Amino acid sequence: MDRPTRPTLPGHACSRRAWLLAAALAAASPLASAQPSAQASAWPTRPVTIVVPFPAGGGTDAFARPLSAALTKSLGRQFIIDNKGGAGGTLGAGLAARAAPDGYTLFMGAVHHAIAPSMYPKLDYDIERDFVPIGLVSSVPQVIVVHPQRVPVADYKALLEYLRKNPGKLNYASAGNGTSHHLAGELFKLQTKTFITHIPYRGAGPALQDLTAGQVDMMFDGLGSSAQHIKAGRIKALAVASDKRAAAFPDVPTTAELGLPSYQVATWYGLWAPKGTPKELVERIQAELRKVLNSEEIVAIWRNIGSTPPDLYGEAYGRFVSAEVKRWAEVVRASGAKPD
């Protein structure tokens, strides 16, 4: 007698298919989870672009170029500087924010990008939300510099006396509206009750070029970009905006020594990746950044231009940036600075 056929239970075929699908996904998941790690360990397999949102020759460039050369040497792949100046550094920042989050476009920004949200309310990017913080690259005090022929004063006190007797007669160059150079000048005017005409440029490089050429009177510049010109005698340093003298310029007094203790301004530079860059890849880039920043070569270069490599990465660096955004918003309100 033939054995009766076992009836198929309702949903049995569907359940089996679901089980097979689940098993396939489970088998594939280790491979899927391994992909970001494999991507991170292989990075970089081709050239990496570092967007610098200012023209060549400025403070950001002074640190970005040695950094890119050191990364190229360390990793065996070229790191290319792409200068995208304009709108106080916000044009290049917007372009970098829209780049593919694959580790092959990085953004070298600065303190200016913590100021920009208060100066430009309609930015097409958000420095806190549209980027992943990698690490702080450098922080240097700003320095008050003058052209020695156009402003023939012996020291800071003589400059202050001249400014008070001649309001509006001198001008100062900046890297653009909303940059630290601009805000440092406005803060100085506010605290010293003086008036100096602001002349914005499309970056610190062109501004500094005109200052050294004698086309403008003075500048509140980051020590990193001014250092070589101070040493060459093309411009004269009158004060460092800090409570501690710069090791590279021990003879230049601080604003704290000169009776202006609350006037402390530092220009810092940092590295970001576009939002969405995988965590493992960000951690790999951070590790490589830490390695080159602590190399003898970079330590020596940084020291020569008045800086030392910082030690601030990832979330801690992100919190630092957020605090700077709040700090500079207060300065903008107090000074009344506006885009010209």
Phi and psi in degrees as a GROMACS rama.xvg file:
@    title "Ramachandran Plot"
@    xaxis  label "Phi"
@    yaxis  label "Psi"
@TYPE xy
-67.5916  138.438  ASP-2
-73.3322  134.54  ARG-3
-62.877  142.813  PRO-4
-70.0558  131.998  THR-5
-70.946  128.865  ARG-6
-67.5695  146.006  PRO-7
-79.4968  126.846  THR-8
-72.0107  142.714  LEU-9
-58.415  133.32  PRO-10
80.8429  -1.86619  GLY-11
-64.1426  -46.6163  HIS-12
-61.804  -40.4342  ALA-13
-64.227  -42.3032  CYS-14
-63.994  -40.7714  SER-15
-63.3244  -42.1262  ARG-16
-62.9322  -40.9389  ARG-17
-63.2496  -40.32  ALA-18
-63.624  -44.2834  TRP-19
-61.9727  -39.2716  LEU-20
-64.8887  -43.4673  LEU-21
-62.628  -41.0971  ALA-22
-64.2775  -39.4997  ALA-23
-64.8739  -42.1513  ALA-24
-64.6865  -40.7209  LEU-25
-62.8143  -39.8302  ALA-26
-68.6406  -32.6362  ALA-27
-81.9508  -23.6782  ALA-28
-60.1174  -40.1042  SER-29
-60.979  -36.7818  PRO-30
-65.6439  -43.5468  LEU-31
-64.2099  -43.502  ALA-32
-70.068  -22.5742  SER-33
-79.5261  -18.6181  ALA-34
-60.6077  -48.3773  GLN-35
-59.904  -40.134  PRO-36
-63.7115  -40.8419  SER-37
-64.46  -39.9709  ALA-38
-63.1967  -42.1436  GLN-39
-66.5715  -42.6468  ALA-40
-69.3698  -29.0576  SER-41
-83.1767  -20.8506  ALA-42
-63.1022  136.81  TRP-43
-96.9532  144.553  PRO-44
-103.365  -3.63809  THR-45
-152.397  173.86  ARG-46
-58.651  147.582  PRO-47
-113.04  133.588  VAL-48
-98.2236  131.565  THR-49
-109.479  111.048  ILE-50
-77.7019  120.783  VAL-51
-109.264  114.98  VAL-52
-83.1183  29.2942  PRO-53
-140.525  158.508  PHE-54
-64.2267  162.976  PRO-55
-63.104  149.396  ALA-56
101.356  -7.0392  GLY-57
-92.7252  -173.817  GLY-58
-63.2207  -41.4011  GLY-59
-61.5944  -42.1714  THR-60
-62.3884  -37.4247  ASP-61
-60.5566  -27.3271  ALA-62
-101.712  -33.1651  PHE-63
-66.1947  -39.6909  ALA-64
-69.7992  -47.0996  ARG-65
-62.691  -35.2815  PRO-66
-64.1862  -45.5331  LEU-67
-64.4487  -37.39  SER-68
-65.642  -39.5716  ALA-69
-68.4977  -39.9584  ALA-70
-65.5603  -40.1853  LEU-71
-59.4635  -45.2791  THR-72
-65.764  -41.0951  LYS-73
-71.9987  -39.4001  SER-74
-102.932  -11.0499  LEU-75
75.1137  12.4163  GLY-76
-127.615  145.515  ARG-77
-73.2471  133.917  GLN-78
-108.535  116.911  PHE-79
-104.959  130.206  ILE-80
-84.2167  127.913  ILE-81
-119.195  100.828  ASP-82
-77.4897  118.299  ASN-83
-125.971  75.9781  LYS-84
-79.543  162.296  GLY-85
132.173  147.527  GLY-86
54.4023  45.1174  ALA-87
61.5464  29.3893  GLY-88
90.0789  -2.9901  GLY-89
-82.9471  -24.4628  THR-90
-63.4624  -51.7461  LEU-91
-64.8122  -34.6541  GLY-92
-63.3186  -41.6218  ALA-93
-63.3672  -40.0755  GLY-94
-65.1853  -43.2876  LEU-95
-66.2015  -35.3206  ALA-96
-63.5811  -27.7951  ALA-97
-94.4394  3.8453  ARG-98
-73.6366  159.856  ALA-99
-63.139  133.943  ALA-100
-82.6406  59.8401  PRO-101
-117.543  8.44647  ASP-102
85.5661  0.722018  GLY-103
-105.265  1.65389  TYR-104
-133.743  117.619  THR-105
-115.446  160.912  LEU-106
-121.726  124.476  PHE-107
-104.438  95.2825  MET-108
-101.425  -169.771  GLY-109
-151.849  -177.485  ALA-110
-53.6924  -29.5691  VAL-111
-53.8613  -31.6619  HIS-112
-80.8852  -10.0796  HIS-113
-87.8413  -21.1215  ALA-114
-85.5284  -37.5864  ILE-115
-51.0914  -40.5096  ALA-116
-58.0136  -28.3915  PRO-117
-85.1091  -22.8924  SER-118
-93.9754  -31.7716  MET-119
-125.477  88.3868  TYR-120
-67.1979  -12.1823  PRO-121
-114.202  42.3078  LYS-122
-65.746  149.71  LEU-123
-92.9924  19.0117  ASP-124
-153.612  165.449  TYR-125
-127.3  117.617  ASP-126
-61.32  -26.6964  ILE-127
-89.5593  -27.6342  GLU-128
-104.862  -26.5294  ARG-129
-98.9878  3.69009  ASP-130
-132.941  155.827  PHE-131
-104.291  120.952  VAL-132
-70.2525  128.345  PRO-133
-98.6955  -58.2175  ILE-134
-177.376  158.114  GLY-135
-79.5602  130.039  LEU-136
-93.1125  -41.6966  VAL-137
-164.438  157.066  SER-138
-143.832  123.19  SER-139
-130.468  146.843  VAL-140
-69.8341  152.616  PRO-141
-82.0935  158.361  GLN-142
-132.695  141.5  VAL-143
-89.0296  114.351  ILE-144
-122.602  147.209  VAL-145
-130.704  158.185  VAL-146
-81.0566  123.624  HIS-147
-63.2675  -26.0832  PRO-148
-86.259  -37.8285  GLN-149
-76.2694  -30.9685  ARG-150
-127.53  79.6789  VAL-151
-80.2165  68.024  PRO-152
-111.061  149.666  VAL-153
-79.1993  -32.2758  ALA-154
-157.905  -176.778  ASP-155
-61.3637  -42.9583  TYR-156
-63.0798  -37.2775  LYS-157
-67.0522  -37.9262  ALA-158
-62.4794  -46.6524  LEU-159
-60.7015  -41.824  LEU-160
-63.0153  -42.284  GLU-161
-64.5866  -43.7787  TYR-162
-61.7489  -39.5239  LEU-163
-72.2671  -28.7102  ARG-164
-84.6554  -21.3163  LYS-165
-131.464  66.0171  ASN-166
-61.3193  130.329  PRO-167
82.8391  -5.42904  GLY-168
-75.71  -35.093  LYS-169
-94.0444  156.421  LEU-170
-125.263  160.613  ASN-171
-132.162  139.655  TYR-172
-90.675  150.228  ALA-173
-137.114  170.102  SER-174
-77.5324  -1.00255  ALA-175
137.095  164.995  GLY-176
-60.6803  135  ASN-177
82.166  3.89229  GLY-178
-87.5588  168.477  THR-179
-64.1143  -31.3286  SER-180
-61.2153  -44.2616  HIS-181
-63.7702  -51.9534  HIS-182
-67.3063  -33.4556  LEU-183
-63.6914  -39.2947  ALA-184
-66.0368  -43.8721  GLY-185
-66.4453  -38.5646  GLU-186
-65.8176  -39.7135  LEU-187
-61.4843  -46.3199  PHE-188
-60.5693  -40.9421  LYS-189
-64.5744  -44.5777  LEU-190
-79.3614  -26.1635  GLN-191
-100.837  -3.40699  THR-192
55.2963  49.2133  LYS-193
-123.474  170.196  THR-194
-131.207  125.144  PHE-195
-131.884  135.123  ILE-196
-74.5144  130.698  THR-197
-88.0666  131.281  HIS-198
-123.049  102.548  ILE-199
-80.4927  143.16  PRO-200
-118.774  177.657  TYR-201
-93.8419  45.5297  ARG-202
133.93  158.762  GLY-203
-68.3782  -30.8636  ALA-204
-58.4927  -56.7626  GLY-205
-62.1808  -36.5196  PRO-206
-63.7538  -45.8124  ALA-207
-67.7523  -34.1332  LEU-208
-62.8633  -43.2102  GLN-209
-70.4827  -31.9353  ASP-210
-67.166  -46.5026  LEU-211
-66.2027  -26.4984  THR-212
-84.5021  -5.40002  ALA-213
82.8539  22.0329  GLY-214
-87.7894  -21.575  GLN-215
-132.352  168.348  VAL-216
-88.0499  -46.1759  ASP-217
-154.287  176.88  MET-218
-160.829  148.009  MET-219
-106.592  92.812  PHE-220
-114.949  157.943  ASP-221
-69.5633  138.534  GLY-222
-60.885  -27.9846  LEU-223
-58.7409  -40.5258  GLY-224
-89.8122  -25.2028  SER-225
-83.7099  -21.8458  SER-226
-50.3394  -51.1935  ALA-227
-63.3506  -33.9456  GLN-228
-77.2894  -31.533  HIS-229
-66.1831  -46.4246  ILE-230
-62.5887  -33.5346  LYS-231
-82.5345  -7.55744  ALA-232
82.1617  8.65329  GLY-233
-73.4942  -29.9868  ARG-234
-134.634  160.047  ILE-235
-114.438  128.313  LYS-236
-88.8081  127.134  ALA-237
-105.723  -29.3309  LEU-238
-162.835  146.371  ALA-239
-100.918  128.801  VAL-240
-78.9624  69.1151  ALA-241
-155.769  173.838  SER-242
-101.017  5.73519  ASP-243
-139.35  132.735  LYS-244
-66.0476  147.783  ARG-245
-76.9285  131.743  ALA-246
-58.913  -33.6178  ALA-247
-75.501  -18.7562  ALA-248
-136.582  68.0716  PHE-249
-65.1238  -17.3319  PRO-250
-87.6385  -8.4956  ASP-251
-89.2572  119.124  VAL-252
-70.042  160.446  PRO-253
-92.2229  159.679  THR-254
-65.2416  -28.4924  THR-255
-64.4763  -41.7708  ALA-256
-66.1013  -30.057  GLU-257
-90.8017  10.9182  LEU-258
91.5678  15.0714  GLY-259
-128.71  63.7866  LEU-260
-64.9572  -26.4719  PRO-261
-83.6242  -6.2991  SER-262
-90.9083  88.5168  TYR-263
-129.395  116.122  GLN-264
-132.282  127.334  VAL-265
-118.051  142.888  ALA-266
-101.671  117.549  THR-267
-115.787  157.751  TRP-268
-132.514  140.017  TYR-269
-145.357  169.374  GLY-270
-116.537  135.631  LEU-271
-129.662  162.652  TRP-272
-121.639  153.462  ALA-273
-60.3182  148.205  PRO-274
-55.8064  139.479  LYS-275
99.6885  -7.72758  GLY-276
-64.1389  127.935  THR-277
-53.9885  141.926  PRO-278
-55.7394  -44.0359  LYS-279
-63.1312  -35.3666  GLU-280
-71.3195  -40.6241  LEU-281
-60.0228  -44.102  VAL-282
-64.1329  -35.7694  GLU-283
-66.0291  -43.824  ARG-284
-64.4689  -41.0941  ILE-285
-59.266  -43.7386  GLN-286
-62.0777  -41.0791  ALA-287
-69.0986  -36.8381  GLU-288
-63.9254  -46.4322  LEU-289
-58.5203  -42.2739  ARG-290
-60.8252  -48.4368  LYS-291
-74.6904  -32.5018  VAL-292
-66.1154  -26.02  LEU-293
-97.3242  6.66778  ASN-294
-74.0693  151.839  SER-295
-58.1666  -38.2961  GLU-296
-60.8294  -50.9075  GLU-297
-70.4448  -40.1418  ILE-298
-56.9012  -41.9046  VAL-299
-67.292  -42.8579  ALA-300
-64.7764  -45.791  ILE-301
-60.9599  -43.8421  TRP-302
-61.0479  -38.8746  ARG-303
-65.4951  -25.0643  ASN-304
-110.831  23.925  ILE-305
85.1114  25.7869  GLY-306
-137.645  166.877  SER-307
-132.229  147.155  THR-308
-61.6177  128.43  PRO-309
-78.9024  178.998  PRO-310
-136.263  73.428  ASP-311
-142.792  114.273  LEU-312
-134.431  160.895  TYR-313
56.4131  -131.819  GLY-314
-62.4241  -36.4561  GLU-315
-63.3979  -40.8639  ALA-316
-64.7051  -40.3658  TYR-317
-61.1634  -40.6081  GLY-318
-66.1659  -36.5529  ARG-319
-60.9335  -45.6218  PHE-320
-61.6436  -43.8918  VAL-321
-60.6204  -41.0579  SER-322
-65.161  -37.5716  ALA-323
-67.0233  -37.6121  GLU-324
-58.8516  -44.4437  VAL-325
-67.9121  -42.6765  LYS-326
-60.8608  -47.1679  ARG-327
-73.495  -24.1619  TRP-328
-62.8916  -37.468  ALA-329
-67.9235  -38.7397  GLU-330
-65.4598  -41.6986  VAL-331
-60.728  -44.5823  VAL-332
-63.4588  -45.1373  ARG-333
-67.1257  -38.2121  ALA-334
-84.3121  -20.979  SER-335
73.8982  18.0345  GLY-336
-63.0055  139.272  ALA-337
-138.187  154.269  LYS-338
-61.4308  125.835  PRO-339
